Amino acid sequence: QVQLVESGGGLVQPGGSLRLACAASGSRFYNMGWYRQAPGKQRELVASITTGGSTNYADSVKGRFLISRDIAKNTVFLRLDSLTFEDTAVYYCNKHPPLSYWGQGTQVTVSS
């Protein structure tokens, strides 16, 4: 069973940055994604990365977020720059497409 542990969230002002990390056992073998769920909204995919390193982004974060991975450490990262209020959400990592279960996520709150 893949274990998913997200970290790195926090409270940040608009325009600020964060770097999220996801320790995902065995993730080196899988395409991985970062997802987010804002209050009252459905969970959405924001970025994905293949085992070969190809990346894809939701239009809403393109040019502001950067997904990367450390294959040797089974870790996936998400760099968030130029954050806006609309980026406030709980962020999760998972396989892409996702498993039926999720980790606890990490809260990102953008507030002035």
DSSP file with accessible surface (Angstrom, degrees, kcal/mol):
  #  RESIDUE AA STRUCTURE BP1 BP2  ACC     N-H-->O    O-->H-N    N-H-->O    O-->H-N    TCO  KAPPA ALPHA  PHI   PSI    X-CA   Y-CA   Z-CA
    1    1 A Q              0   0  195      0, 0.0     2,-0.4     0, 0.0    24,-0.1   0.000 360.0 360.0 360.0 131.1    0.0    0.0    0.0
    2    2 A V        -     0   0   12     24,-0.1     2,-0.4    22,-0.1    24,-0.1  -0.577 360.0-147.0 -74.4 127.9    1.4    3.4   -1.0
    3    3 A Q        -     0   0  137     -2,-0.4    22,-1.5    22,-0.1     2,-0.5  -0.837  10.8-161.8 -96.9 136.5    1.8    5.7    2.0
    4    4 A L  E     +A   24   0A  11     -2,-0.4     2,-0.5    20,-0.2   100,-0.4  -0.970  13.4 172.6-124.2 118.6    1.2    9.4    1.3
    5    5 A V  E     -A   23   0A  77     18,-1.9    18,-2.6    -2,-0.5     2,-0.3  -0.942  11.2-166.5-131.6 110.9    2.5   12.1    3.7
    6    6 A E  E     +A   22   0A   5     -2,-0.5     2,-0.3    16,-0.2    16,-0.2  -0.686  14.4 161.3 -96.4 150.0    2.2   15.7    2.7
    7    7 A S  E     +A   21   0A  62     14,-2.3    14,-2.5    -2,-0.3    99,-0.1  -0.958  36.4  70.6-154.7 168.4    4.0   18.6    4.5
    8    8 A G        +     0   0   38     -2,-0.3    11,-0.4     1,-0.3    98,-0.1   0.349  60.1 132.7 104.5  -4.7    5.1   22.2    4.0
    9    9 A G        +     0   0   27     12,-0.1     2,-0.3     9,-0.1    -1,-0.3  -0.111  21.9 131.5 -70.7 175.7    1.8   24.0    4.0
   10   10 A G  E     -d  108   0B  28     97,-0.8    99,-2.7    96,-0.1     2,-0.5  -0.987  56.3 -53.3 168.4-169.9    1.2   27.2    6.0
   11   11 A L  E     +d  109   0B 130     -2,-0.3     2,-0.3    97,-0.2    99,-0.2  -0.856  55.3 168.3 -99.0 128.7   -0.1   30.7    6.2
   12   12 A V  E     -d  110   0B  22     97,-2.8    99,-2.3    -2,-0.5     3,-0.1  -0.980  32.3-115.3-142.3 150.1    1.3   33.0    3.5
   13   13 A Q    >   -     0   0  134     -2,-0.3     3,-2.4    97,-0.2    70,-0.2  -0.451  51.3 -78.9 -79.8 156.4    0.5   36.5    2.2
   14   14 A P  T 3  S+     0   0   55      0, 0.0    70,-0.2     0, 0.0    -1,-0.1  -0.293 122.2  27.4 -54.2 137.6   -0.7   37.1   -1.3
   15   15 A G  T 3  S+     0   0   54     68,-3.5    67,-0.7     1,-0.3    69,-0.1   0.295  99.6 122.1  89.5  -8.0    2.3   37.0   -3.7
   16   16 A G    <   -     0   0   21     -3,-2.4    67,-2.1    67,-0.2     2,-0.3  -0.068  52.4-128.3 -81.5-176.3    4.2   34.7   -1.3
   17   17 A S        -     0   0   47     64,-0.2     2,-0.3    65,-0.2    64,-0.2  -0.931  19.0-180.0-135.2 155.0    5.7   31.2   -1.9
   18   18 A L  E     - B   0  80A  31     62,-2.1    62,-3.4    -2,-0.3     2,-0.5  -0.970  18.1-143.4-146.0 159.2    5.7   27.8   -0.3
   19   19 A R  E     - B   0  79A 138    -11,-0.4     2,-0.3    -2,-0.3    60,-0.2  -0.970  17.9-161.9-127.9 117.7    7.2   24.5   -1.1
   20   20 A L  E     - B   0  78A   0     58,-3.1    58,-2.2    -2,-0.5     2,-0.4  -0.685   3.2-160.7 -95.7 150.1    5.2   21.4   -0.4
   21   21 A A  E     -AB   7  77A  22    -14,-2.5   -14,-2.3    -2,-0.3     2,-0.4  -0.964   5.5-163.4-130.7 148.2    6.7   17.9   -0.1
   22   22 A a  E     -AB   6  76A   0     54,-2.0    54,-2.3    -2,-0.4     2,-0.8  -0.962   7.6-157.0-134.6 114.7    5.1   14.5   -0.3
   23   23 A A  E     +AB   5  75A  50    -18,-2.6   -18,-1.9    -2,-0.4     2,-0.5  -0.841  23.3 174.7 -88.2 113.3    6.8   11.4    1.0
   24   24 A A  E >   -A    4   0A   1     50,-2.6     3,-2.2    -2,-0.8     4,-0.2  -0.939  29.1-129.4-128.7 107.6    5.2    8.6   -1.1
   25   25 A S  T 3  S+     0   0   46    -22,-1.5   -22,-0.1    -2,-0.5    49,-0.1  -0.295  92.4   3.2 -58.7 131.6    6.4    5.1   -0.6
   26   26 A G  T >  S+     0   0   20      1,-0.1     3,-2.1   -24,-0.1    -1,-0.3   0.559  85.7 136.9  73.2   8.2    7.2    3.5   -4.0
   27   27 A S  G X   +     0   0    2     -3,-2.2     3,-1.9     1,-0.3    -2,-0.1   0.707  53.3  79.7 -65.3 -16.8    6.4    6.7   -5.9
   28   28 A R  G 3  S+     0   0  100      1,-0.3    -1,-0.3    -4,-0.2    43,-0.1   0.734  93.2  51.4 -59.8 -20.8    9.4    6.2   -8.1
   29   29 A F  G <  S+     0   0  143     -3,-2.1     2,-0.3     2,-0.1    -1,-0.3   0.477 106.6  64.2 -93.4  -3.3    7.4    3.7  -10.0
   30   30 A Y  S <  S-     0   0   73     -3,-1.9     2,-0.3    -4,-0.2    19,-0.0  -0.865  80.9-112.4-125.3 153.5    4.3    5.9  -10.6
   31   31 A N        -     0   0   65     -2,-0.3    65,-2.3    65,-0.2     2,-0.3  -0.655  47.2-157.6 -71.7 138.2    3.1    9.0  -12.3
   32   32 A M  E     -FE  49  95B   0     17,-2.6    17,-2.9    -2,-0.3     2,-0.3  -0.858  13.5-168.0-125.1 156.9    2.3   11.3   -9.4
   33   33 A G  E     -FE  48  94B   0     61,-3.1    61,-2.0    -2,-0.3     2,-0.5  -0.966  19.4-135.0-141.5 156.2    0.1   14.4   -9.0
   34   34 A W  E     -FE  47  93B   0     13,-2.9    12,-2.9    -2,-0.3    13,-1.7  -0.963  29.8-177.5-107.3 134.0   -0.7   17.2   -6.6
   35   35 A Y  E     -FE  45  92B  13     57,-3.7    57,-2.9    -2,-0.5     2,-0.3  -0.823   7.9-159.7-123.8 162.9   -4.3   17.9   -6.0
   36   36 A R  E     -FE  44  91B  14      8,-2.5     8,-2.9    -2,-0.3     2,-0.4  -0.992   8.0-159.4-145.7 153.6   -6.1   20.5   -3.9
   37   37 A Q  E     - E   0  90B  68     53,-2.2    53,-2.3    -2,-0.3     6,-0.2  -0.958  11.1-162.3-134.8 114.0   -9.5   20.9   -2.4
   38   38 A A    >   -     0   0   20      4,-0.4     3,-2.4    -2,-0.4    51,-0.2  -0.561  44.7 -74.5 -88.4 157.4  -10.8   24.3   -1.5
   39   39 A P  T 3  S+     0   0  112      0, 0.0    -1,-0.1     0, 0.0     3,-0.1  -0.272 118.9   4.9 -54.2 128.4  -13.7   24.8    0.9
   40   40 A G  T 3  S+     0   0   90      1,-0.2     2,-0.3    -3,-0.1    -2,-0.0   0.529 114.0 100.8  76.2   6.9  -17.0   23.9   -0.8
   41   41 A K  S <  S-     0   0  142     -3,-2.4    -1,-0.2     1,-0.0     2,-0.1  -0.820  75.2-102.1-123.3 162.2  -15.3   22.7   -3.9
   42   42 A Q        -     0   0  177     -2,-0.3    -4,-0.4     1,-0.1     2,-0.1  -0.440  46.7 -93.9 -76.8 154.3  -14.4   19.4   -5.4
   43   43 A R        -     0   0   74     -6,-0.2     2,-0.3    -2,-0.1    -6,-0.2  -0.455  49.2-167.2 -65.5 138.4  -10.8   18.2   -5.3
   44   44 A E  E     -F   36   0B  81     -8,-2.9    -8,-2.5    -2,-0.1     2,-0.4  -0.957  24.4-114.8-132.9 151.1   -8.9   19.1   -8.4
   45   45 A L  E     +F   35   0B  59     -2,-0.3   -10,-0.3   -10,-0.2     3,-0.1  -0.697  31.4 172.7 -81.2 129.2   -5.6   18.1  -10.0
   46   46 A V  E     +     0   0B   1    -12,-2.9    12,-2.3    -2,-0.4     2,-0.3   0.712  63.7   0.5-108.0 -28.4   -3.2   21.0  -10.1
   47   47 A A  E     -FG  34  57B   2    -13,-1.7   -13,-2.9    10,-0.2    -1,-0.4  -0.980  57.5-169.7-159.9 148.8    0.0   19.4  -11.4
   48   48 A S  E     -FG  33  56B  13      8,-2.3     8,-1.9    -2,-0.3     2,-0.4  -0.963   3.2-164.6-141.0 157.1    1.3   16.0  -12.4
   49   49 A I  E     -FG  32  55B   7    -17,-2.9   -17,-2.6    -2,-0.3     6,-0.2  -0.996  14.3-139.7-143.7 134.4    4.6   14.4  -13.2
   50   50 A T    >   -     0   0   46      4,-2.5     3,-1.6    -2,-0.4   -19,-0.1  -0.360  34.7-101.5 -85.5 172.9    5.4   11.2  -15.0
   51   51 A T  T 3  S+     0   0   71      1,-0.3    -1,-0.1   -22,-0.1   -21,-0.1   0.809 125.6  54.1 -63.4 -25.5    8.1    8.7  -14.1
   52   52 A G  T 3  S-     0   0   71      2,-0.1    -1,-0.3     1,-0.0   -21,-0.0   0.477 123.2-104.6 -87.9  -3.0   10.1   10.2  -16.9
   53   53 A G    <   +     0   0   39     -3,-1.6     2,-0.2     1,-0.3    -2,-0.1   0.460  68.8 146.2  97.3   2.0    9.8   13.7  -15.5
   54   54 A S        -     0   0   82      1,-0.0    -4,-2.5    -5,-0.0    -1,-0.3  -0.523  32.2-156.6 -72.7 141.3    7.2   15.2  -17.9
   55   55 A T  E     -G   49   0B  67     -6,-0.2     2,-0.3    -2,-0.2    -6,-0.2  -0.818  17.0-173.4-122.6 157.5    4.9   17.7  -16.2
   56   56 A N  E     -G   48   0B 102     -8,-1.9    -8,-2.3    -2,-0.3     2,-0.3  -0.987   8.9-162.7-147.3 149.3    1.5   19.1  -16.7
   57   57 A Y  E     -G   47   0B  35     -2,-0.3   -10,-0.2   -10,-0.2     2,-0.1  -0.964  25.6-109.1-136.4 148.0   -0.4   21.9  -15.0
   58   58 A A    >>  -     0   0   24    -12,-2.3     3,-1.7    -2,-0.3     4,-1.2  -0.457  38.2-116.5 -66.0 148.4   -3.9   23.2  -14.5
   59   59 A D  T 34 S+     0   0  135      1,-0.3     3,-0.3     2,-0.2    -1,-0.1   0.846 112.3  63.1 -57.4 -33.6   -4.4   26.4  -16.3
   60   60 A S  T 34 S+     0   0   62      1,-0.2    -1,-0.3     3,-0.0   -14,-0.1   0.690 115.2  29.3 -68.8 -18.1   -5.0   28.2  -13.0
   61   61 A V  T X> S+     0   0    0     -3,-1.7     3,-2.5   -15,-0.2     4,-2.0   0.452  84.4 129.9-119.5  -3.6   -1.5   27.5  -11.7
   62   62 A K  T 3< S+     0   0  112     -4,-1.2     4,-0.1    -3,-0.3   -15,-0.0  -0.268  80.8  14.7 -58.9 131.1    0.5   27.3  -14.9
   63   63 A G  T 34 S+     0   0   81      2,-0.4    -1,-0.3     1,-0.1     3,-0.1   0.305 125.1  61.5  87.2 -10.2    3.6   29.5  -14.7
   64   64 A R  T <4 S+     0   0   46     -3,-2.5    17,-2.0     1,-0.2     2,-0.3   0.664  96.1  54.4-115.9 -30.6    3.2   29.8  -10.9
   65   65 A F  E  <  -C   80   0A   7     -4,-2.0    -2,-0.4    15,-0.2     2,-0.4  -0.827  60.4-164.4-109.1 149.9    3.6   26.3   -9.6
   66   66 A L  E     -C   79   0A 101     13,-2.3    13,-3.1    -2,-0.3     2,-0.4  -0.972   3.7-159.5-137.0 119.9    6.4   23.8  -10.3
   67   67 A I  E     +C   78   0A   4     -2,-0.4     2,-0.3    11,-0.2    11,-0.2  -0.778  22.1 158.4 -97.8 140.7    6.2   20.1   -9.7
   68   68 A S  E     -C   77   0A  43      9,-1.8     9,-3.1    -2,-0.4     2,-0.3  -0.933  20.9-147.8-150.1 172.3    9.3   18.0   -9.3
   69   69 A R  E     -C   76   0A  38     -2,-0.3     2,-0.7     7,-0.3     7,-0.2  -0.997  16.0-144.1-149.3 150.6   10.4   14.8   -7.8
   70   70 A D  E  >> -C   75   0A  52      5,-3.1     5,-1.9    -2,-0.3     4,-0.5  -0.930  19.3-168.9-111.3 101.0   13.4   13.1   -6.1
   71   71 A I  T >45S+     0   0   69     -2,-0.7     3,-1.3     1,-0.2   -43,-0.2   0.909  83.2  53.3 -59.5 -44.5   13.2    9.6   -7.5
   72   72 A A  T 345S+     0   0   76      1,-0.3    -1,-0.2    -3,-0.1   -44,-0.1   0.827 115.4  40.3 -63.9 -30.5   15.8    8.2   -5.0
   73   73 A K  T 345S-     0   0  151     -3,-0.5    -1,-0.3     2,-0.2    -2,-0.2   0.345 103.8-125.6-101.6   7.0   13.9    9.5   -2.0
   74   74 A N  T <<5 +     0   0   32     -3,-1.3   -50,-2.6    -4,-0.5     2,-0.4   0.903  65.3 138.3  50.4  43.8   10.4    8.7   -3.2
   75   75 A T  E   < -BC  23  70A  24     -5,-1.9    -5,-3.1   -52,-0.2     2,-0.4  -0.966  40.0-162.8-125.8 138.7    9.5   12.3   -2.7
   76   76 A V  E     -BC  22  69A   0    -54,-2.3   -54,-2.0    -2,-0.4     2,-0.3  -0.963  12.6-160.4-119.8 137.8    7.4   14.7   -4.9
   77   77 A F  E     -BC  21  68A  31     -9,-3.1    -9,-1.8    -2,-0.4     2,-0.4  -0.811  11.3-162.1-117.2 156.0    7.5   18.5   -4.4
   78   78 A L  E     -BC  20  67A   0    -58,-2.2   -58,-3.1    -2,-0.3     2,-0.5  -0.935   8.1-158.7-138.0 115.9    5.3   21.3   -5.4
   79   79 A R  E     -BC  19  66A 105    -13,-3.1   -13,-2.3    -2,-0.4     2,-0.6  -0.829   9.5-162.7 -91.8 127.0    6.7   24.8   -5.5
   80   80 A L  E     +BC  18  65A   0    -62,-3.4   -62,-2.1    -2,-0.5     2,-0.3  -0.952  14.0 172.6-115.4 117.8    4.0   27.5   -5.2
   81   81 A D        +     0   0   49    -17,-2.0   -64,-0.2    -2,-0.6   -65,-0.2  -0.822  58.1  21.2-119.7 161.8    4.8   31.0   -6.2
   82   82 A S  S    S-     0   0   70    -67,-0.7    -1,-0.2    -2,-0.3   -66,-0.2   0.900  84.0-161.3  50.5  47.7    2.8   34.2   -6.6
   83   83 A L        -     0   0    2    -67,-2.1   -68,-3.5    -3,-0.2     2,-0.3  -0.278   9.8-166.4 -65.8 145.1    0.1   32.8   -4.4
   84   84 A T    >   -     0   0   49    -70,-0.2     3,-2.1   -69,-0.1     4,-0.2  -0.789  39.0 -99.6-123.3 168.2   -3.4   34.3   -4.5
   85   85 A F  G >  S+     0   0  106      1,-0.3     3,-1.8    -2,-0.3    25,-0.3   0.851 120.3  64.0 -55.9 -34.4   -6.4   34.0   -2.2
   86   86 A E  G 3  S+     0   0  134      1,-0.3    -1,-0.3   -48,-0.0   -48,-0.0   0.599  89.9  67.3 -69.7 -10.7   -7.9   31.4   -4.7
   87   87 A D  G <   +     0   0    1     -3,-2.1    -1,-0.3     2,-0.0     2,-0.3   0.518  69.9 119.1 -86.0  -4.7   -5.0   29.1   -4.0
   88   88 A T    <   +     0   0   33     -3,-1.8     2,-0.3    -4,-0.2    21,-0.2  -0.460  43.4 107.1 -63.5 123.7   -6.2   28.5   -0.4
   89   89 A A  E    S- H   0 108B   1     19,-2.0    19,-2.9    -2,-0.3     2,-0.5  -0.966  75.6 -82.5-177.3 169.9   -7.0   24.8   -0.1
   90   90 A V  E     -EH  37 107B  32    -53,-2.3   -53,-2.2    -2,-0.3     2,-0.4  -0.870  47.6-147.0 -91.1 128.7   -5.8   21.6    1.4
   91   91 A Y  E     -EH  36 106B   0     15,-3.0    15,-2.2    -2,-0.5     2,-0.3  -0.849  18.7-178.6-103.7 134.5   -3.2   20.1   -0.9
   92   92 A Y  E     -E   35   0B  30    -57,-2.9   -57,-3.7    -2,-0.4     2,-0.3  -0.930  16.4-147.5-127.4 150.4   -2.8   16.4   -1.4
   93   93 A a  E     +E   34   0B   0     -2,-0.3    10,-0.5   -59,-0.2     2,-0.3  -0.857  30.7 145.5-112.2 156.2   -0.4   14.2   -3.4
   94   94 A N  E     -E   33   0B   0    -61,-2.0   -61,-3.1    -2,-0.3     8,-0.1  -0.968  52.4 -68.8-167.9 171.5   -1.4   10.9   -4.9
   95   95 A K  E     -E   32   0B  52     -2,-0.3   -63,-0.3   -63,-0.2     4,-0.1  -0.282  62.4 -95.6 -63.0 163.4   -0.8    8.8   -7.9
   96   96 A H  S    S+     0   0   68    -65,-2.3   -65,-0.2     1,-0.1    -1,-0.0  -0.955 124.5  31.5-128.3 111.8   -2.1   10.1  -11.1
   97   97 A P  S    S-     0   0  106      0, 0.0    -1,-0.1     0, 0.0   -66,-0.1   0.591 120.8-116.2 -64.9 158.8   -4.7    8.8  -11.6
   98   98 A P        -     0   0   60      0, 0.0    -2,-0.1     0, 0.0     4,-0.1  -0.247  15.9-116.4 -76.4 155.7   -5.3    8.8   -7.9
   99   99 A L        -     0   0   40      2,-0.3     0, 0.0    -4,-0.1     0, 0.0  -0.221  36.2-102.9 -70.4 175.2   -5.7    5.8   -5.6
  100  100 A S  S    S+     0   0  121     -2,-0.0     2,-0.3     2,-0.0    -1,-0.1   0.590 103.3  56.8 -81.0  -9.6   -9.0    5.4   -3.7
  101  101 A Y        -     0   0   66      0, 0.0     2,-0.3     0, 0.0    -2,-0.3  -0.849  68.8-155.2-122.5 162.4   -7.5    6.7   -0.5
  102  102 A W        -     0   0   72     -2,-0.3    -8,-0.1     1,-0.1   -98,-0.1  -0.894  16.4-117.3-132.3 157.2   -5.7    9.9    0.4
  103  103 A G        -     0   0   18    -10,-0.5   -98,-0.1    -2,-0.3    -1,-0.1  -0.070  47.5 -89.3 -76.5-170.2   -3.2   11.2    2.9
  104  104 A Q        -     0   0  115   -100,-0.4   -99,-0.1     1,-0.1    -1,-0.1   0.677  61.6-144.4 -80.5 -15.5   -4.0   13.9    5.4
  105  105 A G        -     0   0    8   -101,-0.2     2,-0.4   -12,-0.1   -13,-0.2  -0.024   9.8 -98.7  76.9 172.5   -3.1   16.7    3.1
  106  106 A T  E     - H   0  91B  18    -15,-2.2   -15,-3.0   -99,-0.1     2,-0.4  -0.998  30.7-124.3-135.9 131.6   -1.4   20.0    4.0
  107  107 A Q  E     - H   0  90B  88     -2,-0.4   -97,-0.8   -17,-0.2     2,-0.5  -0.592  20.8-169.8 -81.7 130.0   -3.3   23.2    4.5
  108  108 A V  E     -dH  10  89B   0    -19,-2.9   -19,-2.0    -2,-0.4     2,-0.5  -0.983   6.9-176.2-116.6 121.2   -2.3   26.2    2.4
  109  109 A T  E     -d   11   0B  46    -99,-2.7   -97,-2.8    -2,-0.5     2,-0.6  -0.979  10.1-163.9-122.0 121.5   -3.9   29.5    3.5
  110  110 A V  E     +d   12   0B   5     -2,-0.5     2,-0.3   -25,-0.3   -97,-0.2  -0.923  30.8 144.6-105.5 115.4   -3.3   32.7    1.6
  111  111 A S              0   0   61    -99,-2.3    -2,-0.1    -2,-0.6   -27,-0.0  -0.997 360.0 360.0-152.6 145.5   -4.4   35.7    3.6
  112  112 A S              0   0  116     -2,-0.3   -99,-0.1   -99,-0.2    -1,-0.1   0.427 360.0 360.0 -95.8 360.0   -3.3   39.2    4.2
